[in-house]
Amino acid sequence: MVAIPAASQEQVDQLHARALELGGTDEGAPGTRVATFYGGYVRDLDGNKLCFFNMG
């Protein structure tokens, strides 16, 4: 899995949505996982798992 930091929770939402628009598959909708971690997960067209996240 590759984790990609985002500047804000809104950017996590945008990146997740764009990845799905480009043909990725949802592996976990954006949301709070623990108090300081907000992340969304996708699989790209090659099957790699990506995490867009914001720590705050």
PDB file of N, CA, C and O in Angstrom, chain B, residues numbered from 101:
ATOM      1  N   MET B 101       0.845  -1.175   0.000  1.00  0.00           N
ATOM      2  CA  MET B 101       0.000   0.000   0.000  1.00  0.00           C
ATOM      3  C   MET B 101       0.886   1.231   0.000  1.00  0.00           C
ATOM      4  O   MET B 101       1.923   1.275   0.662  1.00  0.00           O
ATOM      5  N   VAL B 102       0.458   2.219  -0.749  1.00  0.00           N
ATOM      6  CA  VAL B 102       1.127   3.511  -0.802  1.00  0.00           C
ATOM      7  C   VAL B 102       0.221   4.524  -0.114  1.00  0.00           C
ATOM      8  O   VAL B 102      -0.964   4.621  -0.435  1.00  0.00           O
ATOM      9  N   ALA B 103       0.775   5.276   0.829  1.00  0.00           N
ATOM     10  CA  ALA B 103       0.019   6.303   1.547  1.00  0.00           C
ATOM     11  C   ALA B 103       0.457   7.672   1.045  1.00  0.00           C
ATOM     12  O   ALA B 103       1.648   7.979   1.018  1.00  0.00           O
ATOM     13  N   ILE B 104      -0.511   8.491   0.650  1.00  0.00           N
ATOM     14  CA  ILE B 104      -0.240   9.801   0.065  1.00  0.00           C
ATOM     15  C   ILE B 104      -0.858  10.870   0.954  1.00  0.00           C
ATOM     16  O   ILE B 104      -2.079  10.914   1.106  1.00  0.00           O
ATOM     17  N   PRO B 105      -0.029  11.741   1.550  1.00  0.00           N
ATOM     18  CA  PRO B 105      -0.568  12.776   2.438  1.00  0.00           C
ATOM     19  C   PRO B 105      -1.313  13.852   1.657  1.00  0.00           C
ATOM     20  O   PRO B 105      -0.943  14.196   0.534  1.00  0.00           O
ATOM     21  N   ALA B 106      -2.358  14.370   2.266  1.00  0.00           N
ATOM     22  CA  ALA B 106      -3.147  15.459   1.687  1.00  0.00           C
ATOM     23  C   ALA B 106      -3.116  16.650   2.645  1.00  0.00           C
ATOM     24  O   ALA B 106      -2.890  16.493   3.844  1.00  0.00           O
ATOM     25  N   ALA B 107      -3.345  17.826   2.100  1.00  0.00           N
ATOM     26  CA  ALA B 107      -3.278  19.057   2.889  1.00  0.00           C
ATOM     27  C   ALA B 107      -4.482  19.240   3.811  1.00  0.00           C
ATOM     28  O   ALA B 107      -4.404  19.980   4.792  1.00  0.00           O
ATOM     29  N   SER B 108      -5.599  18.567   3.501  1.00  0.00           N
ATOM     30  CA  SER B 108      -6.824  18.746   4.288  1.00  0.00           C
ATOM     31  C   SER B 108      -7.736  17.535   4.093  1.00  0.00           C
ATOM     32  O   SER B 108      -7.506  16.694   3.224  1.00  0.00           O
ATOM     33  N   GLN B 109      -8.766  17.471   4.915  1.00  0.00           N
ATOM     34  CA  GLN B 109      -9.757  16.404   4.744  1.00  0.00           C
ATOM     35  C   GLN B 109     -10.492  16.569   3.423  1.00  0.00           C
ATOM     36  O   GLN B 109     -10.837  15.582   2.773  1.00  0.00           O
ATOM     37  N   GLU B 110     -10.734  17.813   3.024  1.00  0.00           N
ATOM     38  CA  GLU B 110     -11.403  18.077   1.751  1.00  0.00           C
ATOM     39  C   GLU B 110     -10.571  17.557   0.578  1.00  0.00           C
ATOM     40  O   GLU B 110     -11.114  17.026  -0.390  1.00  0.00           O
ATOM     41  N   GLN B 111      -9.251  17.714   0.674  1.00  0.00           N
ATOM     42  CA  GLN B 111      -8.393  17.209  -0.386  1.00  0.00           C
ATOM     43  C   GLN B 111      -8.412  15.676  -0.428  1.00  0.00           C
ATOM     44  O   GLN B 111      -8.361  15.086  -1.507  1.00  0.00           O
ATOM     45  N   VAL B 112      -8.483  15.038   0.726  1.00  0.00           N
ATOM     46  CA  VAL B 112      -8.631  13.579   0.762  1.00  0.00           C
ATOM     47  C   VAL B 112      -9.889  13.188  -0.009  1.00  0.00           C
ATOM     48  O   VAL B 112      -9.853  12.282  -0.842  1.00  0.00           O
ATOM     49  N   ASP B 113     -10.992  13.864   0.267  1.00  0.00           N
ATOM     50  CA  ASP B 113     -12.257  13.574  -0.418  1.00  0.00           C
ATOM     51  C   ASP B 113     -12.111  13.753  -1.929  1.00  0.00           C
ATOM     52  O   ASP B 113     -12.589  12.923  -2.702  1.00  0.00           O
ATOM     53  N   GLN B 114     -11.447  14.842  -2.354  1.00  0.00           N
ATOM     54  CA  GLN B 114     -11.268  15.127  -3.777  1.00  0.00           C
ATOM     55  C   GLN B 114     -10.395  14.076  -4.455  1.00  0.00           C
ATOM     56  O   GLN B 114     -10.716  13.605  -5.547  1.00  0.00           O
ATOM     57  N   LEU B 115      -9.299  13.713  -3.811  1.00  0.00           N
ATOM     58  CA  LEU B 115      -8.398  12.713  -4.389  1.00  0.00           C
ATOM     59  C   LEU B 115      -9.081  11.355  -4.512  1.00  0.00           C
ATOM     60  O   LEU B 115      -8.941  10.673  -5.528  1.00  0.00           O
ATOM     61  N   HIS B 116      -9.818  10.966  -3.481  1.00  0.00           N
ATOM     62  CA  HIS B 116     -10.538   9.698  -3.489  1.00  0.00           C
ATOM     63  C   HIS B 116     -11.556   9.692  -4.631  1.00  0.00           C
ATOM     64  O   HIS B 116     -11.635   8.728  -5.392  1.00  0.00           O
ATOM     65  N   ALA B 117     -12.327  10.761  -4.746  1.00  0.00           N
ATOM     66  CA  ALA B 117     -13.348  10.852  -5.795  1.00  0.00           C
ATOM     67  C   ALA B 117     -12.706  10.815  -7.183  1.00  0.00           C
ATOM     68  O   ALA B 117     -13.217  10.149  -8.083  1.00  0.00           O
ATOM     69  N   ARG B 118     -11.607  11.514  -7.359  1.00  0.00           N
ATOM     70  CA  ARG B 118     -10.931  11.546  -8.662  1.00  0.00           C
ATOM     71  C   ARG B 118     -10.384  10.166  -9.033  1.00  0.00           C
ATOM     72  O   ARG B 118     -10.473   9.746 -10.187  1.00  0.00           O
ATOM     73  N   ALA B 119      -9.826   9.475  -8.062  1.00  0.00           N
ATOM     74  CA  ALA B 119      -9.320   8.128  -8.325  1.00  0.00           C
ATOM     75  C   ALA B 119     -10.443   7.209  -8.800  1.00  0.00           C
ATOM     76  O   ALA B 119     -10.237   6.392  -9.698  1.00  0.00           O
ATOM     77  N   LEU B 120     -11.620   7.337  -8.206  1.00  0.00           N
ATOM     78  CA  LEU B 120     -12.760   6.525  -8.630  1.00  0.00           C
ATOM     79  C   LEU B 120     -13.219   6.922 -10.030  1.00  0.00           C
ATOM     80  O   LEU B 120     -13.568   6.062 -10.839  1.00  0.00           O
ATOM     81  N   GLU B 121     -13.218   8.233 -10.319  1.00  0.00           N
ATOM     82  CA  GLU B 121     -13.591   8.712 -11.651  1.00  0.00           C
ATOM     83  C   GLU B 121     -12.670   8.143 -12.726  1.00  0.00           C
ATOM     84  O   GLU B 121     -13.102   7.887 -13.850  1.00  0.00           O
ATOM     85  N   LEU B 122     -11.407   7.948 -12.378  1.00  0.00           N
ATOM     86  CA  LEU B 122     -10.413   7.455 -13.327  1.00  0.00           C
ATOM     87  C   LEU B 122     -10.382   5.926 -13.429  1.00  0.00           C
ATOM     88  O   LEU B 122      -9.529   5.367 -14.118  1.00  0.00           O
ATOM     89  N   GLY B 123     -11.316   5.250 -12.741  1.00  0.00           N
ATOM     90  CA  GLY B 123     -11.436   3.810 -12.883  1.00  0.00           C
ATOM     91  C   GLY B 123     -10.965   2.989 -11.708  1.00  0.00           C
ATOM     92  O   GLY B 123     -11.022   1.760 -11.754  1.00  0.00           O
ATOM     93  N   GLY B 124     -10.495   3.643 -10.643  1.00  0.00           N
ATOM     94  CA  GLY B 124     -10.106   2.923  -9.436  1.00  0.00           C
ATOM     95  C   GLY B 124     -11.325   2.337  -8.737  1.00  0.00           C
ATOM     96  O   GLY B 124     -12.460   2.699  -9.049  1.00  0.00           O
ATOM     97  N   THR B 125     -11.094   1.444  -7.804  1.00  0.00           N
ATOM     98  CA  THR B 125     -12.194   0.860  -7.044  1.00  0.00           C
ATOM     99  C   THR B 125     -12.086   1.266  -5.580  1.00  0.00           C
ATOM    100  O   THR B 125     -10.992   1.405  -5.033  1.00  0.00           O
ATOM    101  N   ASP B 126     -13.231   1.449  -4.969  1.00  0.00           N
ATOM    102  CA  ASP B 126     -13.294   1.883  -3.576  1.00  0.00           C
ATOM    103  C   ASP B 126     -12.838   0.768  -2.644  1.00  0.00           C
ATOM    104  O   ASP B 126     -13.302  -0.368  -2.742  1.00  0.00           O
ATOM    105  N   GLU B 127     -11.925   1.106  -1.741  1.00  0.00           N
ATOM    106  CA  GLU B 127     -11.446   0.158  -0.729  1.00  0.00           C
ATOM    107  C   GLU B 127     -11.734   0.684   0.677  1.00  0.00           C
ATOM    108  O   GLU B 127     -11.297   0.090   1.662  1.00  0.00           O
ATOM    109  N   GLY B 128     -12.466   1.795   0.773  1.00  0.00           N
ATOM    110  CA  GLY B 128     -12.805   2.401   2.054  1.00  0.00           C
ATOM    111  C   GLY B 128     -13.040   3.888   1.862  1.00  0.00           C
ATOM    112  O   GLY B 128     -12.106   4.645   1.598  1.00  0.00           O
ATOM    113  N   ALA B 129     -14.278   4.295   1.996  1.00  0.00           N
ATOM    114  CA  ALA B 129     -14.643   5.699   1.785  1.00  0.00           C
ATOM    115  C   ALA B 129     -13.890   6.606   2.753  1.00  0.00           C
ATOM    116  O   ALA B 129     -13.538   6.181   3.853  1.00  0.00           O
ATOM    117  N   PRO B 130     -13.641   7.853   2.353  1.00  0.00           N
ATOM    118  CA  PRO B 130     -12.964   8.789   3.251  1.00  0.00           C
ATOM    119  C   PRO B 130     -13.728   8.966   4.561  1.00  0.00           C
ATOM    120  O   PRO B 130     -14.955   9.056   4.583  1.00  0.00           O
ATOM    121  N   GLY B 131     -12.969   9.012   5.639  1.00  0.00           N
ATOM    122  CA  GLY B 131     -13.577   9.203   6.942  1.00  0.00           C
ATOM    123  C   GLY B 131     -12.527   9.146   8.035  1.00  0.00           C
ATOM    124  O   GLY B 131     -11.365   8.822   7.789  1.00  0.00           O
ATOM    125  N   THR B 132     -12.956   9.464   9.240  1.00  0.00           N
ATOM    126  CA  THR B 132     -12.077   9.428  10.398  1.00  0.00           C
ATOM    127  C   THR B 132     -11.867   7.986  10.820  1.00  0.00           C
ATOM    128  O   THR B 132     -12.830   7.251  11.036  1.00  0.00           O
ATOM    129  N   ARG B 133     -10.620   7.582  10.936  1.00  0.00           N
ATOM    130  CA  ARG B 133     -10.289   6.220  11.366  1.00  0.00           C
ATOM    131  C   ARG B 133      -9.937   6.190  12.849  1.00  0.00           C
ATOM    132  O   ARG B 133     -10.393   5.316  13.587  1.00  0.00           O
ATOM    133  N   VAL B 134      -9.137   7.134  13.271  1.00  0.00           N
ATOM    134  CA  VAL B 134      -8.847   7.395  14.687  1.00  0.00           C
ATOM    135  C   VAL B 134      -8.880   8.910  14.851  1.00  0.00           C
ATOM    136  O   VAL B 134      -8.963   9.631  13.857  1.00  0.00           O
ATOM    137  N   ALA B 135      -8.818   9.393  16.050  1.00  0.00           N
ATOM    138  CA  ALA B 135      -9.020  10.825  16.318  1.00  0.00           C
ATOM    139  C   ALA B 135      -8.175  11.746  15.441  1.00  0.00           C
ATOM    140  O   ALA B 135      -8.632  12.836  15.095  1.00  0.00           O
ATOM    141  N   THR B 136      -6.973  11.350  15.076  1.00  0.00           N
ATOM    142  CA  THR B 136      -6.092  12.246  14.315  1.00  0.00           C
ATOM    143  C   THR B 136      -5.823  11.781  12.884  1.00  0.00           C
ATOM    144  O   THR B 136      -4.957  12.342  12.212  1.00  0.00           O
ATOM    145  N   PHE B 137      -6.544  10.775  12.411  1.00  0.00           N
ATOM    146  CA  PHE B 137      -6.286  10.233  11.073  1.00  0.00           C
ATOM    147  C   PHE B 137      -7.569  10.215  10.261  1.00  0.00           C
ATOM    148  O   PHE B 137      -8.552   9.587  10.655  1.00  0.00           O
ATOM    149  N   TYR B 138      -7.559  10.904   9.127  1.00  0.00           N
ATOM    150  CA  TYR B 138      -8.673  10.926   8.188  1.00  0.00           C
ATOM    151  C   TYR B 138      -8.146  10.352   6.886  1.00  0.00           C
ATOM    152  O   TYR B 138      -7.180  10.878   6.333  1.00  0.00           O
ATOM    153  N   GLY B 139      -8.750   9.293   6.386  1.00  0.00           N
ATOM    154  CA  GLY B 139      -8.212   8.663   5.186  1.00  0.00           C
ATOM    155  C   GLY B 139      -9.276   8.028   4.318  1.00  0.00           C
ATOM    156  O   GLY B 139     -10.374   7.708   4.774  1.00  0.00           O
ATOM    157  N   GLY B 140      -8.923   7.853   3.057  1.00  0.00           N
ATOM    158  CA  GLY B 140      -9.755   7.160   2.092  1.00  0.00           C
ATOM    159  C   GLY B 140      -8.875   6.216   1.289  1.00  0.00           C
ATOM    160  O   GLY B 140      -7.716   6.529   1.017  1.00  0.00           O
ATOM    161  N   TYR B 141      -9.410   5.070   0.909  1.00  0.00           N
ATOM    162  CA  TYR B 141      -8.631   4.015   0.273  1.00  0.00           C
ATOM    163  C   TYR B 141      -9.220   3.643  -1.087  1.00  0.00           C
ATOM    164  O   TYR B 141     -10.438   3.581  -1.255  1.00  0.00           O
ATOM    165  N   VAL B 142      -8.334   3.397  -2.052  1.00  0.00           N
ATOM    166  CA  VAL B 142      -8.740   2.945  -3.386  1.00  0.00           C
ATOM    167  C   VAL B 142      -7.737   1.912  -3.888  1.00  0.00           C
ATOM    168  O   VAL B 142      -6.631   1.791  -3.361  1.00  0.00           O
ATOM    169  N   ARG B 143      -8.142   1.173  -4.915  1.00  0.00           N
ATOM    170  CA  ARG B 143      -7.217   0.328  -5.679  1.00  0.00           C
ATOM    171  C   ARG B 143      -7.139   0.938  -7.071  1.00  0.00           C
ATOM    172  O   ARG B 143      -8.158   1.257  -7.684  1.00  0.00           O
ATOM    173  N   ASP B 144      -5.923   1.093  -7.554  1.00  0.00           N
ATOM    174  CA  ASP B 144      -5.752   1.629  -8.899  1.00  0.00           C
ATOM    175  C   ASP B 144      -5.982   0.531  -9.933  1.00  0.00           C
ATOM    176  O   ASP B 144      -6.285  -0.612  -9.589  1.00  0.00           O
ATOM    177  N   LEU B 145      -5.834   0.897 -11.203  1.00  0.00           N
ATOM    178  CA  LEU B 145      -6.128  -0.054 -12.285  1.00  0.00           C
ATOM    179  C   LEU B 145      -5.166  -1.232 -12.322  1.00  0.00           C
ATOM    180  O   LEU B 145      -5.469  -2.256 -12.935  1.00  0.00           O
ATOM    181  N   ASP B 146      -4.015  -1.104 -11.677  1.00  0.00           N
ATOM    182  CA  ASP B 146      -3.056  -2.211 -11.597  1.00  0.00           C
ATOM    183  C   ASP B 146      -3.241  -3.049 -10.339  1.00  0.00           C
ATOM    184  O   ASP B 146      -2.516  -4.022 -10.129  1.00  0.00           O
ATOM    185  N   GLY B 147      -4.212  -2.676  -9.497  1.00  0.00           N
ATOM    186  CA  GLY B 147      -4.479  -3.433  -8.282  1.00  0.00           C
ATOM    187  C   GLY B 147      -3.720  -2.950  -7.056  1.00  0.00           C
ATOM    188  O   GLY B 147      -3.823  -3.554  -5.988  1.00  0.00           O
ATOM    189  N   ASN B 148      -2.960  -1.872  -7.195  1.00  0.00           N
ATOM    190  CA  ASN B 148      -2.244  -1.316  -6.042  1.00  0.00           C
ATOM    191  C   ASN B 148      -3.209  -0.596  -5.111  1.00  0.00           C
ATOM    192  O   ASN B 148      -4.108   0.110  -5.568  1.00  0.00           O
ATOM    193  N   LYS B 149      -3.024  -0.771  -3.815  1.00  0.00           N
ATOM    194  CA  LYS B 149      -3.867  -0.085  -2.845  1.00  0.00           C
ATOM    195  C   LYS B 149      -3.224   1.247  -2.485  1.00  0.00           C
ATOM    196  O   LYS B 149      -2.040   1.317  -2.156  1.00  0.00           O
ATOM    197  N   LEU B 150      -4.044   2.318  -2.555  1.00  0.00           N
ATOM    198  CA  LEU B 150      -3.596   3.663  -2.221  1.00  0.00           C
ATOM    199  C   LEU B 150      -4.417   4.195  -1.058  1.00  0.00           C
ATOM    200  O   LEU B 150      -5.609   3.911  -0.939  1.00  0.00           O
ATOM    201  N   CYS B 151      -3.772   4.956  -0.219  1.00  0.00           N
ATOM    202  CA  CYS B 151      -4.450   5.633   0.877  1.00  0.00           C
ATOM    203  C   CYS B 151      -4.146   7.116   0.769  1.00  0.00           C
ATOM    204  O   CYS B 151      -2.981   7.516   0.785  1.00  0.00           O
ATOM    205  N   PHE B 152      -5.183   7.935   0.658  1.00  0.00           N
ATOM    206  CA  PHE B 152      -5.041   9.383   0.753  1.00  0.00           C
ATOM    207  C   PHE B 152      -5.396   9.734   2.180  1.00  0.00           C
ATOM    208  O   PHE B 152      -6.444   9.318   2.675  1.00  0.00           O
ATOM    209  N   PHE B 153      -4.539  10.497   2.857  1.00  0.00           N
ATOM    210  CA  PHE B 153      -4.787  10.732   4.281  1.00  0.00           C
ATOM    211  C   PHE B 153      -4.398  12.139   4.711  1.00  0.00           C
ATOM    212  O   PHE B 153      -3.600  12.814   4.060  1.00  0.00           O
ATOM    213  N   ASN B 154      -4.983  12.557   5.821  1.00  0.00           N
ATOM    214  CA  ASN B 154      -4.638  13.812   6.481  1.00  0.00           C
ATOM    215  C   ASN B 154      -4.560  13.541   7.968  1.00  0.00           C
ATOM    216  O   ASN B 154      -5.465  12.948   8.555  1.00  0.00           O
ATOM    217  N   MET B 155      -3.466  13.982   8.571  1.00  0.00           N
ATOM    218  CA  MET B 155      -3.293  13.854  10.013  1.00  0.00           C
ATOM    219  C   MET B 155      -3.577  15.231  10.640  1.00  0.00           C
ATOM    220  O   MET B 155      -3.047  16.249  10.194  1.00  0.00           O
ATOM    221  N   GLY B 156      -4.398  15.240  11.651  1.00  0.00           N
ATOM    222  CA  GLY B 156      -4.703  16.540  12.250  1.00  0.00           C
ATOM    223  C   GLY B 156      -5.334  16.434  13.591  1.00  0.00           C
ATOM    224  O   GLY B 156      -5.643  17.452  14.210  1.00  0.00           O
TER     225      GLY B 156
END
